[in-house]
Amino acid sequence: MIKARLLPAVGITAVAALALAGCSGSAGAGEGGDSNEKVTLRMLVNVTPNLTEEFWNDLVAPFEKANENIDVVIQDPGAEGVAAAVPRLLASGDAPDIVQSLAPNGKLAPELVDLSQYEWAKNGPLAEQYSMDGKYLMAGIGVQLQSLFFYNKTAFEEAGITELPETVDDLTAALGKLKDAGWTPIQEGGDWMSSHTLQSLALPSVIAENPKWYQQMSAGEVTFGETYGPAIEVFSDWVKQGYVPKEALGIKYPDAEQSFLSGKTAIYSMGSWFAGSQAKAADSAEIGVFRAPAMDAGEQPAMGANIASPYSILKVSEHQDAAAKLIEYLTTDKTAVADQLEVDGNFRDGYEYEMTDLGKELLQIVADTPAEAYTPTGGGYGERTLPDGYANEINTQTQALMGGTSAADVVEAMDAWFAANAG
């Protein structure tokens, strides 16, 4: 059996020749990978400092050992990345069988195999949320939580906060106590992270009260002001009260993360991947986490989340059944899933790996979150999407709020943006 290899997306003619040679004489789309005929599967993956060549080769090795007629060729997209490589490879006729890390969207969906016939795909993490037109076009390994507030336990103790906030009013009161105790209440920053805190504040209630908010906003059936407006006002008040430092816009993401890790600030809204950063930190403050609360007590807050490591099969693949068999392994095998979750700090109820205490707190949040409570953030995904450019616009307007622009002016600007882009 050929050992799993890492091949660059460049020099693709040679790759295609290799794939054809490995597949000659094999069955077409209907083969299941159970015959003695050799099948070569090419899988285009995201290669990062964590997801290395060695990691991917080790990950698929047990599958290859159990399926000696299937060779998995790991394909590196290079500097252009998976998103840019896929349309180029499709256009050139040299597309891989499987694509990893690329969530389905309106442009890509027609190129993907519907996995609805597979229970493991339909029952996977966020499967319903990512479905499009009733089709399940990907299967993932777990979730990245977004609607979270990490907190410095020492800061909470010094401020006399004995219970974690369960409503937005509780959170606002906690910020006041933290400021009075001499702490910088919220760790904010510039660039892309500016709007993360605002979305963590808003979406748990916006989506809980209106599960079809994304679709209705895109169709122009509701306005930003009447749905998101209350959260804008709360965030604006946080700025006025000094809970969000005025100098935050000049702080870069790595510096914001380090500031919170080192214990200089009290609360930090960030995705669950922060647990990985904390685990690697040489010296970290004692940190806990709580889900972003809803406006009203007793309301199940929505939880912003993204799929972790989605896998899809391209329709042009001549080995779709074998590809499905590989994806089933990658998304259901206990060891394979746990290895993938651990390497990038993701989570899935029922799948555990060696975690820090903070990681265990996040896993408990996953266990306590009903599937229907998950929601996209930013521009959305699946059938729940907003007009192109929303993520940049909400970030721009959040920075305006942080700079002192009134809530009313920001709401007016967002309503105008949707009026020009929705419908």
MIPAGU-775247 format. One record per residue (C-alpha): x, y, z. Coordinates in pm, whole numbers, plus 50000, padded with zeros to 5 digits. Example, Ala and Ser with C-alpha at 12.3 -4.5 7.8 and 13.67 -1.06 7.14 Angstrom:
residues 2
512304955050780
513674989450714
END
This chain:
residues 423
500005000050000
501255034949916
501735056150227
499595087350252
501405115850084
501265153650093
501135168249742
501075205049656
498255219249449
500885233749221
502295210948955
498795197348931
499275179748597
501685155848762
499215150749046
496445142648803
498635117648625
499455100848952
495785099549050
494815084348716
497555058648742
496475049149093
492865046048983
493285027748654
491044997648635
489105008048947
485355011748967
483565044448910
481385065049141
479515034449258
482455015549406
482495012549780
486165007149848
485564970849945
486964953949631
490584944549573
490964970649301
493164999949393
491535033749455
493425066149501
491595093649689
492935129049674
491965150749972
492625188249960
493245199850318
494165230250519
497845227850615
498815249450914
501415249351194
499005226651383
497635206551088
501005195850954
501945170650685
502855146050958
499505151251132
497455144250817
499515113650725
499155099251076
495435107051079
494575086750767
497085058650826
494705036551033
492035040250764
494475029650494
495564999950703
491944988650738
491234995150369
494304982550187
492824989549844
492475026949919
495425050849909
494845085850044
496835113949886
496905145050103
496995176149884
498365209450011
496765240349850
499875260649919
499795297849984
496535303449793
494565282950046
491705258150001
489035283849911
491045297549620
492385263849506
489015246249465
487555267549183
490915267549004
491215229749025
487615225048914
488195247548614
491355228748518
489695194748543
492095183448816
489835185949121
490395163749426
487865138549552
487465154149898
487735189950021
488405197450388
487905230450578
485565246850326
481965250850440
479315248550164
478015281050019
475805291249731
478635290749477
480175258049589
476995238349666
476285227349304
479715210749293
479175189549606
477715154849661
474555153149872
475395131850177
471775128950294
471815091250240
474345087550523
473045088850879
476485097851012
476395129350796
472825139050886
473465133951258
476845151051273
477675183951448
475745213951309
474575192451016
471105207651006
472445243051042
474795238750746
472275220950521
471135238450203
467825231850027
467415200650239
470785186950131
473625177450363
476705187350171
479375182850437
480215164450757
482325179751033
484125167751344
482845192251603
482195228651681
484055260751747
482045280352003
481825317951952
479345332952200
481635331252502
483065353452770
486335342352927
486985357753268
489835362953510
488855344353826
491035366554047
489345397553907
485895383553983
486965374554336
488405409154404
485255425454264
483035403954487
481325386254196
480305352454331
477935340754055
478445340653680
476195364353482
472975348153359
471515378953187
472885409153007
471915430453307
473965407253529
476915411253294
476605449153292
476485449553672
479585427553685
481445451453456
480635479853692
481935460553992
485115451653806
485775487953718
485125498854076
487625472454191
490295488053970
490155463553681
489905470553309
486505453653258
486635442752893
489585433152678
488755447252333
490845453952025
490925466451670
490985448751334
488545419751287
488035413651658
486285446751727
482775433151666
483255399951843
482125413552180
479095430652025
478005398751850
478455378952172
476255404552342
473565405652073
473125372151901
472145350752204
468925370952233
468435381851871
468425345851748
466625331652052
463775355851986
463895352651606
465465319951485
465015330551120
466685364151173
469335357850906
466795348850639
464425377050731
467185402950738
468355391650395
464825393750261
464245428250412
461375415350628
462735429850954
465115458251028
468435458451204
467285485351442
464225466951573
466155434551629
469785443551703
469085478551834
468815469852207
472245453652204
473745483552023
472405505852300
473865483552572
477265482652404
477185520252356
476495524252726
479445501552806
481645524952603
480265555752783
480855539753123
484465532253036
484035494353041
485485493652689
488815512452696
489125541252448
492555529352338
491175495052240
490995503151868
494775504951855
495285470652011
496145441751777
494675406951827
497905390351954
498435418752200
494835417052321
495145379752379
498425383552566
497055411752779
494185389952897
496355359152943
498785378453161
495995390153392
495785426853297
492075426553208
488975409753349
486745397453063
487575387052709
485035377252443
486645352452206
486015318852038
486725285352200
490095283352024
491365306652297
491535275952522
494325263152298
496255295452343
495805294052718
496975257852729
500195267152546
500895298452751
503995296352967
502315317253234
498575323953246
496145339853483
493505316753629
490775318153366
487205305053346
484465308353086
480705313653069
478305313752778
477155347752655
473865353952833
470485364052692
468675396352776
465965378752977
466345353953261
465115319153176
465615324152801
467755297852629
470515319152475
471575310852122
475175299552088
477245312551799
479275284051655
481105272951342
481655237851216
485095223651282
486895207250989
484055201750741
484605175150474
482805174550138
482935152649827
483125168849485
480685155549225
483505151548975
485035124349193
485025090049031
485215073449373
482395088649572
481595057849780
485225053349883
485385090549961
482275087550178
483845058150360
486915079350440
484825108950559
482735085950779
485945074250943
487295109450988
484065122451144
482945092951359
485955072351467
486595080751831
490355083351802
490375101551468
487825127151587
489535132551922
492905137751753
491415164051521
489545181451801
492625183552018
495005196851755
492875227951689
491105232152023
487595222051909
484845203852093
482145177352051
479875162452310
480875126452381
484365129652231
487035137252487
490775142552480
493335154852730
492065189252828
492905217453062
490335227953319
489275255653083
488775230452805
486585209453034
484425239853109
483965245452735
483075209052678
480395212252945
478935242152762
478785220752448
477035193052642
474505218052782
473695234552447
470715220452253
471375215351882
468655240351789
470345267651996
473395270151769
473545299651534
475955313951279
477865345751351
479045372351108
477695367050758
476285332750842
476335299050669
474045273350511
470615288450447
471165314050722
473235340750552
473305378450527
474225399950225
477885399250124
479915424550315
477965423050641
480895411050850
483005440650741
480145465250791
479255454151145
482955455751232
483225490951092
480165502551283
481355486251607
484585505551577
482485536951531
480675528851857
484005523852032
485105557751896
482085575352045
479475574551765
475985572751915
473905541051914
471205558951714
473665568651440
475075533451417
471585518151395
470685543051123
473855534150931
473185496750959
469555500650853
470725520450551
473295493850465
470695466150473
468265487150271
470925489850002
472065453650011
469145431450118
466025419949941
END
